[in-house]
Amino acid sequence: MQRGIPVFVLLVDGNKEYTKEELAIESKYRPRTTLEDDENRIGRVGVAAVAADFNGDGKMDLYVVNQHYGVPYQTDETASRIYPTKGGNVGRKEKKEPYLMKIPPFLGTPMKDGLNKVVDFGEKPEREGRNSLYINLGDRDGDGIPEWEDQTDQVGVGGLFSSLGATVADVDRDGDLDIYVGNLLDPDFLGFGMTTFARNRNQLYINQLVETGTFHFREVALEMEVSGLYKEENLPHGSYAADRDSLTPRGKSMVNGYQVGEEADHTVAAQFTDWNDDGWPDLVVANDMGGTRLRIYENIAGKNFRRITDFDDPRWEGSWMGVRSEDLDGDGHTEILITSCGTQVMEIKNTSLFIGFNEDVHTHAVAQMNYPLSRSTMHHALLSYLPMW
């Protein structure tokens, strides 16, 4: 191999030593032990991953976040609605009620909140959507493929929710790395027909390796006030309603007569970055539409976080999807780009498809309706911290 030119090696090209440990990274419920095992056996639904040295041994480990199983648009509450317009719509005659575009019932599953469901696809039962921490054991056989060990349960970072993203930093600057996980609602309860939009709390895992000498984590999102639950710090929520000149709460969802999810932000992405140049990793959280806001939390010397209230205004409601921070202009201060899919997903002219009769306005139409009123943001945001001196 020529020095300086990377060579990528597939798992299937590995030799027969430590094969079980090499294949562990596939994230199957029942890990393969040989290359001859069925590669299509059931696996977790991975959506994102972060690499970091979590146990301090000098090797890069992997934390993989997973979603729950689910099929959106299954119920009357979440089915996509096509509303009639003058002269009919999509070839249908004008009528008094919307047409529900619902997934056929035979594709559905028993509707639960997803928080307490246990799956038994593997060697032992585990919670649906459990996230996974794979510790890098090195490449003991020198075949170019690291071996891995799943230590999720031992260290306590599996979580309870359907997740979309994670970010890593030494929050308390004690010398080990901590993990923040952004969560959302079980996919069974998602759909374009929603007039409300429940979510689930986020989680912050503080590494206890340095403090105790034992590799495990403590979950402290509520304690450090970064869970995204509306009851935390009395977070303002809801979408602006022009006819009332007030906020309409949208965080509580009822399906089949019972509440699903929690009243919380719907987090798609997050990133630790030093927002205010004080040497402590702050937290930027990108939340999706339906009454949620862009959130920035300042790290208070590793003991707590303080929410920046500038972004509580309704105009910071948006379809925030990604976060990236860099010093873009070379002035020594970090800029933060938060991306939005507001205009890309739904054009203004299509908003009528998501406005029903009377007050039946769906969450996917609210941001578009409020944008001309400066009560939502549909474009990307580029933030730069300006110290007041």
Sequence and secondary structure as in RCSB ss.txt:
>XXXX:A:sequence
MQRGIPVFVLLVDGNKEYTKEELAIESKYRPRTTLEDDENRIGRVGVAAVAADFNGDGKMDLYVVNQHYGVPYQT
DETASRIYPTKGGNVGRKEKKEPYLMKIPPFLGTPMKDGLNKVVDFGEKPEREGRNSLYINLGDRDGDGIPEWED
QTDQVGVGGLFSSLGATVADVDRDGDLDIYVGNLLDPDFLGFGMTTFARNRNQLYINQLVETGTFHFREVALEME
VSGLYKEENLPHGSYAADRDSLTPRGKSMVNGYQVGEEADHTVAAQFTDWNDDGWPDLVVANDMGGTRLRIYENI
AGKNFRRITDFDDPRWEGSWMGVRSEDLDGDGHTEILITSCGTQVMEIKNTSLFIGFNEDVHTHAVAQMNYPLSR
STMHHALLSYLPMW
>XXXX:A:secstr
  TT      GGG  SSSHHHHHGGG BSS  SSTTS TTS B EEEEEEEE SSSSSS EEEEEEE    SS S
TTTSEEE   TT BTTB   SS EEE   GGG      SSS EE SSSS EETT  EEEEEEE TT SS  EEEE
 HHHHT   SSEEEEEEEE TT SSS EEEEEEE  GGG  TT SS  B   EEEEE HHHHSS  EEE TTTTT
 S BTTGGG    EEETTTTEEE    EEETTEEESBSB  EEEEEEE TTSSSS EEEEEE SSS B EEEEEE
TTTEEEE GGGGSGGGBS EEEEEEE SSSSSS EEEEEE HHHH  GGGGGGGB STT B HHHHHHHHGGGTS
S  S EEEE     
